[in-house]
Amino acid sequence: MRKCLLTLFSVLQISVFAQNKTGLTHQPDTSFTNYSAYLNAKKKHPEIRLVKDSVPPSVQDERNIIYRTVEDTRLQLDVFRPKKINGKRPAIIIVHGGGWRSGNRTQHYPLAERLAENGFVCFTPAYRLSTEALYPAAVLDLKEAIRWVRAKADKYQVDTNQISILGFSAGGQLATLLGTTGNNPIFADDQSKLKKYGTQVQAIIDIDGTLAFIHPESGEGDDSKSTSAATYWFGYNKIENPELWRQAAALTYASPKTPPTLLINSAVDRMHAGRTDYINALNQGKVYTEVYTFPDSPHTFCLFEPWFTPTVNYITGFLNKVFAQNKSDRPE
């Protein structure tokens, strides 16, 4: 019933407002990079240090693997994993930020490397940005990445009962949406070549990604000065098609069936939009959650020390706790 209402509402909205495709430039938007974020953040935090790509001796990496070809676009991912693995290990799929329009998968190479050093098999997939394809293309791409990880589980020694999705900023929004929708038919993908594999995950890590687009606490979709990143992504502003904006929000689906969730936030209040409501929805089913907020930190905190290492430690501790519980709950 919910699916039918969403579809009907979207059709009605689209019949009134034409989708704006001016953002489809088909040219990369390089406005957001780790270095540009560093230059901006250091104005207020001169003590920060940018964490750089450096593979630890105990980690092996495999880069530029094509996991999906769609509309002539070859989407790649990278794998970072421990060199020595006894049995199967938990996996983390790491989704980059950049306002659904900029950024790229190299953004979190340092995070993937450190988490692999801590025993996780990490994947950093690319996805179609709003310069190339509008919502829900990115969602479908990343769901295919989850399927791909399941399909390659034996090769990379992944425990398919211990797959987590992690994202920062726009990637955090995508990660929580992916985690809360699992195999939801709203995001069925006719172009998937791996349909026999599920898209459910067992844990969610959201690093400063919004949980709700239309919410009293949300600042997303402010087009007063220029077209917002979210408006570019949807091709509609939130007045023209609010149901589409709600469809893309994790809070819409948060429930007692949502996987355990770790929320790591900056001091930027608008990035916490919907957090309390989301946690309350999970608490109804006694779903485990953890929340950490770094005081006096910029939105891009996870890219820099002194916040990078505590972020790694929070993620590691959370997943070790959740997956240890999951394992103890499974029959041998």
C-alpha positions, -999 to 999 in steps of 0.1 A, spaced: 0 0 0 28 24 9 46 17 -24 14 24 -43 8 57 -25 44 68 -31 42 59 -68 8 76 -72 19 108 -55 51 110 -75 32 106 -108 8 133 -98 36 157 -89 55 149 -121 24 157 -141 23 192 -126 60 200 -124 86 191 -151 118 176 -137 147 201 -140 176 184 -157 199 215 -160 223 199 -134 230 170 -158 261 186 -172 279 152 -178 310 169 -166 328 160 -133 322 185 -105 355 187 -87 345 214 -62 347 191 -32 380 173 -25 397 163 8 422 190 2 397 218 -5 378 207 27 411 209 46 419 244 33 384 255 44 384 238 78 419 249 88 407 286 88 389 279 120 410 249 131 446 256 122 458 226 142 441 199 120 460 174 99 447 159 67 449 121 68 464 108 35 462 76 16 489 52 29 484 15 29 496 -2 62 520 -31 59 493 -55 71 468 -45 45 465 -55 8 445 -34 -16 430 -41 -50 418 -10 -69 398 0 -99 375 -31 -101 344 -27 -123 314 -38 -103 286 -24 -125 281 -11 -161 250 9 -166 242 33 -195 277 31 -208 291 40 -174 316 17 -158 314 20 -120 345 9 -100 352 0 -65 383 -8 -45 390 -34 -19 411 -31 13 415 -61 35 439 -77 60 467 -97 44 462 -125 69 426 -136 74 415 -166 94 381 -175 83 356 -150 70 356 -114 82 330 -86 85 327 -62 56 323 -24 54 310 -7 23 321 29 25 302 56 6 318 90 -1 302 124 3 301 155 -18 265 166 -20 255 138 -44 273 159 -70 310 160 -62 336 140 -44 348 105 -53 356 71 -38 392 80 -30 379 103 -3 379 74 22 409 54 12 426 63 46 395 52 65 393 20 45 430 13 51 427 18 89 396 -2 92 412 -30 72 441 -28 95 416 -35 123 404 -67 106 375 -56 83 372 -61 46 364 -27 31 349 -17 -2 349 19 -16 324 20 -45 318 49 -69 282 58 -78 266 80 -104 265 116 -92 239 142 -101 260 156 -129 253 123 -147 221 108 -134 194 120 -110 179 102 -80 175 73 -75 204 63 -97 230 66 -69 208 44 -47 205 17 -73 242 17 -80 251 13 -43 225 -15 -39 242 -32 -67 275 -28 -49 260 -46 -19 249 -74 -42 284 -75 -57 300 -79 -23 277 -108 -16 285 -123 -49 322 -120 -43 321 -130 -6 341 -162 -10 368 -145 -30 373 -118 -4 365 -139 26 335 -119 37 309 -131 62 276 -122 45 259 -121 79 282 -93 89 280 -66 62 278 -30 72 272 2 52 290 34 61 289 68 46 299 104 52 277 135 45 257 127 13 273 93 16 259 90 51 224 99 38 228 72 12 242 47 37 213 51 61 188 49 32 204 17 20 205 3 54 168 10 63 154 -1 29 173 -35 25 154 -55 -1 125 -29 -3 108 -32 -37 106 5 -40 142 4 -52 139 -26 -75 165 -24 -103 156 -38 -137 193 -33 -148 208 -53 -120 228 -83 -132 230 -97 -96 193 -99 -87 196 -132 -69 216 -115 -42 200 -94 -15 208 -58 -6 202 -61 32 230 -51 56 235 -59 93 248 -25 105 247 11 96 273 38 103 263 74 95 289 101 97 271 134 96 246 124 69 211 138 71 184 113 81 155 135 69 152 161 41 119 175 51 121 181 88 121 211 112 158 205 119 169 201 83 187 227 62 186 207 30 170 222 0 175 258 7 174 273 -28 172 310 -17 206 320 -29 214 292 -55 202 258 -64 209 234 -36 228 201 -40 197 182 -30 175 200 -56 200 192 -83 200 156 -72 162 152 -73 155 175 -102 127 190 -81 127 213 -52 110 201 -20 79 221 -27 74 207 -62 78 170 -52 80 166 -14 71 129 -15 102 122 -36 123 139 -9 106 119 18 111 87 -2 149 93 -1 150 98 37 161 70 60 137 84 87 108 74 64 117 37 69 133 37 103 116 10 124 122 -18 149 135 -38 119 163 -13 111 198 -27 116 219 -14 146 231 21 138 261 42 148 257 80 144 289 101 145 283 138 142 300 171 139 291 202 158 270 214 129 234 211 141 217 208 108 236 176 100 218 160 129 183 165 113 159 137 123 184 120 146 162 119 177 132 107 158 153 80 141 167 67 174 132 67 189 119 46 160 147 20 166 142 21 203 107 8 198 123 -25 189 152 -22 213 176 -19 183 211 -11 194 223 24 186 253 45 195 257 83 191 288 104 193 291 141 186 325 159 184 322 193 200 336 223 180 342 202 149 336 210 113 313 190 91 343 174 74 359 163 107 363 126 98 389 135 71 413 151 97 431 145 129 424 149 158 390 134 149 400 107 124 415 82 149 386 85 174 362 80 145 380 48 135 379 36 171 342 43 174 334 24 142 356 -6 152 342 -8 187 306 -5 175 309 -32 148 329 -56 170 301 -53 196 272 -57 171 287 -85 151 298 -104 182 261 -103 193 249 -113 158 272 -142 157 261 -154 191 225 -152 180 230 -174 149 228 -212 151 260 -230 144 
